[in-house]
Amino acid sequence: MGRSAAALGLVALACLALPAPAYADGAWVEVNPSSIQAGYRVGVRGSCQENLNDAVARSKAFGEVKMAPEHGFVVAAVTIATGTRPGDYEVKLSCANGSSATTTMYVLGMDHPTKGPATGGGGTAGGPSTPLMLTGGGLAAVVVGVGLLALRRRRA
């Protein structure tokens, strides 16, 4: 039991000695969502300590985008070019005060359909024939109601 406690203590000490995630000069950057298909938009958000000045984000996936201060962060939205190949792309934030930070964004290589699935005739789907069908159905209900009323009076 003494050995396991000592080993646990050494592991804890080693963990404390490991460097914390780097926030280069107090700056950080994130991409949301961090995994995206080419042709879609992502949000880039970061911090340059004071966040009073514009910043720039660069990546091979989208080029360069100006980030403006908003709600205590620097933010931008950018579309990933449709021709971007699947893979990991570094996103680098460069602040006006000289600090910078990087993160990784993943462009996925998933195919996406160009139209919806073939699900049949779509009889309940809206379109030009829907009002006509509703009118015809209402008319049929009135005819059946009148016929039943006539039958009832005939028996009485």
Buried (B, 14 or more C-beta within 10 A) or exposed (E): EEEEEEEEEEEEEEEEEEEEEEEEBEBBBBBEEEEBBBEEEBEBBBBBEEBEEBBBBBBBBBEEBEBEBEEEBBBBEBBBBEEBEEEEBEBBBBBEBEBBBBBEBBBBEEEEEEEEEEEEEEEEEEEEEEEEEEEEEEEEEEEEEEEEEEEEEEEE
